[in-house]
Amino acid sequence: MPLNRALLLDTLCALELRFPDDALARLDRYADLLAETNRQFNLTAVTEPDEVTIKHFADCLSLFSYVEFPQNASVIDVGTGAGFPGLVLKLVRPDLSVTFLDSTKKKLGFIENVLAAVSLTGETVHARAEEAGQDAQFRERFDFATARAVAALPVLSEYCLPFVKQGGAFLAMKSAAAEEEIDKARGAIHLLGGQVESDFLFDLAKNMPRRIVTVRKISQTPPKYPRPSAKIAKNPLK
C-alpha cells in the first residue's frame, strides 16, 4: 500500500506544510507495514492508496497547520488504534515524546513494529483510557492529548482531559458537522478543567471538510473523573 507521494505533497502544500525527505520515507514504511499487517488482522477499513494517503496520513499531518508543538513536547494518543494520529506525528517529528494508549494489544504491537522498523522509540500503554486516566503515572502528565473520531466530544473530553497538564491542550479531530457537538460539550469541558480555545474548520481535500478543536487545560480535573466507562456511556457529562 504505497503512499501516493505526489498526492500527499500536493495536499500538504495546500495546508502550507513541508516535511523533509527522511520523514516522508518513514511514512512510506509505515504505509507498507500497515498494508502488510492489515492482511493478518483488521487495522483499517481504508485500504485504497489514495484514500489512505488523504484520510489517514494527510488528515493527521493537518494538525501541524493549526497547532504548534514545542520541541520535545509530550503527547498521548488516546485510542490510537493503528497509530492515527500519534504515530504519524512521531514519524515526522521524532523529537516528540509520544505515548500510544489503546485497549487492543495487537494494535500496540503493530505500532512497536513500525517504530522499530524506522529506528524510533515510543511508549505503548495497554489499558483503557478511563483506567489510565486515574493512574498517577499518566494523569495530568502530558502537554497534549490527541484523539481522532473515537467518541462524541463530551465523552471524549472525559477520556482525554485527565491526561493533560495545566496549560496543555486536548486536540480533538472531528468531522465538519461537529458544531452542535462542540456546543453541547462546553459544560462538560468546563467541569473537567478545560476551555475551548479554537475551532478550525478547513478543507482537507475537495469535498472533505475537517475540524480540529483545541481544548486548553486551565485547571485540574476533579479527582472523580474519568468515571468508569459504564457511567460515562450511561450518563455523559453535560
N, C-alpha and C positions, 0 to 999 in steps of 0.2 A: 504494500500500500504506500508507494512513494508519494510524498507530498507533491502537489503541483507548485513548484518553487516560483514560477512566473506569476501565478495567480496570488500566491501568498505575498510576494513582493509588491504587486500592484495594490492589493488590499491594504497592506501596511503603509504604502506611500500615501494613500488617501487619508489614512489616520495620522500622517506625518510621523511615522515611525521607521527607524532603520536599525538593523542589528548586524553585527559582524558575521563573516562567513563561518567562523567556527561555531557560533551559536546556531546558525541555520543547519549546519551539518549535524549538530546534536538533535535538532528537531527531526531531521530526516531519519536518524537512527531510531528515535522514539517511534515515529510513524511505522517504520519497518517492523519493530518489535510488537507494536500494537496489532498490526495485521496478523503477524505470526501467532501471537498468543490468543487472539480473538478466535482463531480456528479451533483452539483447545477448550476455551470456556468464554462465556459472554462478558466482554468488557464494554462494548459499544454496539448499538444498532446501526450507527452511521459508519458505512464502510466504503462508499464510493469516494475515490481520491479527492475530487473537487469539494465534495461536501465535508470530508474530514478536514481539508485544508481551511475552509471557511468556518464551519460550525464548531470545530474544536480548537484548532490552532490560532487562527486569526482572532476568533472570539476571545480567547484567553489573553492574547497579546494586547488586545484593545485596552486592557486595564492600564497599561503604561501610558496611554494617551490622556487618562483622566486622573491618575493617582501618581503621586511622587513617592517612590520607595527609596528612603535613605540608604546609603551604603551599609551593608551588613544588617539590614533590618530583619527582625524575626517575624515569620509568617506561619500561621497554622491553617491548613486547608481542611475544612470540616466536611466530612463525607466526600473525600477526594475521589473515590471510585478508581478510574484508570489514570488519575493524576491531573484532572482538569479542574481548576486552572493551576494548581500548585506546582506540578512538575514542569509545565510549560514555562512558568515564571523562573523556576530554578535553572532550567537549561539555557535560558538567555541571560540570566543574571546569577551566575554561580556564587556571587558574594552573599546572596540572600540565604538566611538560615531558615529552611523550610521544614515544618513538621507535617507529616501526612497522616491524617486521622480517618480511619474507616473501620466499620464493624465486620468487613469481609477480608479474611486473612489472605486469600488468593490474590486479591487486587493489590494489597500491600506488597506481596511477594513480587508481583509484576513491576511495581514501582522500584523496588530494590534492584531488580534485574536491569532496568533501564539505567538507573544511576550507576550501577557497576559497569555497564557497557560503555558509558561515556566518562568514566573515572571521576564521578562526583559522589558526594555523600549527603544524606539527609536522614532525618529521624522518622521512622514509621511507628504509629501507635495503633494497636489493635484494640479498639474499645468503642463503645457507644458514646456519642457526644455528651449526653446528659450525665454519664458517669465520669468521663474525663473532666468535664467542666466543674466537678466537685472535688477534683484531685488537686492538692496544693502544688503538685509538680507542674501543672498546666494552667491553673486558674490565674487569670489576670497577669500572665507572663509574656504576652506577645504584643508586638507593635501592630500587627494586622491579623485579622481572621478573614478568610475568604470562603465563599460557598457559591455554588452555581446550580440554580434550579433544583434545590433539594426539597424545599417546602415553602409554604406561604410565609411572607415576611414576619408576621407576629411570632410564628413558631420558630422560624429560622433565627430570629433575633435572640430568643431564649436559649437556643443551642449555641450560638456563636459569641454573643457579647460577654459571657462569663470568662472567656479566654483572653479578652483584650485588656491590656493595662490602661490605666487612666492616661488620656492624651493620645492613645492609639485609635484605630478605626476598624470597624467591621465593613467589609466590601461585599455587597450583595449584587450578583449578576442576575438580572431579571429580564423578562420579556418586556416589550414596549407597552404592553397592555396592563402594566402593574401599577398604574397611577392610583387607582382606588385602593389597591392592596397596601400601598405605601401610606396613604392617608389613614387607613384603619390601623396601621401598625404603630403610629406615633405614640399612642398612650403606652403600649407595651414597651416600646423602645425607651421612653422616659422612665418607666418603672425599673427597667434593667440598667439604668445609668447612662443611657445613650441619648443622642440627639441627631436627627437627620441633618447632615451638613451640606450635602449636594446630591443632585439627582440629574444625571446626564442621560439624555435621550439622543441616540445617534443612529445612523445607518451603517451597519457593518458591511453590507453589500446591497445590491439592488433588491428591493422588496424584502429586506431583512433588518428591520429596526431592532435595536437592542437598548438596554438600560443598565447603567451602573449607579447604584445607590451607595453613598458613603455615609456611614453612621459613626459619628465621633463619640468616643467614650469619655464622658465628662465627670462621672462619679462612680464609685464602686458599685458593683452589682450586689444587691442584698443576698445574704448567705443562702437563703432558701431556694435560690434559682441557680441552675436549672432544676426543675422538678423532675420526678420520674416520667418516663416517656408516656405512660398511660394517662397521667394527669395533663401533660402538655397537649396530647391529642384530644382528650375529652373536654378540656377547658382552656383553650388558647387564651393568652393574655390579651386584654383589650386596652 
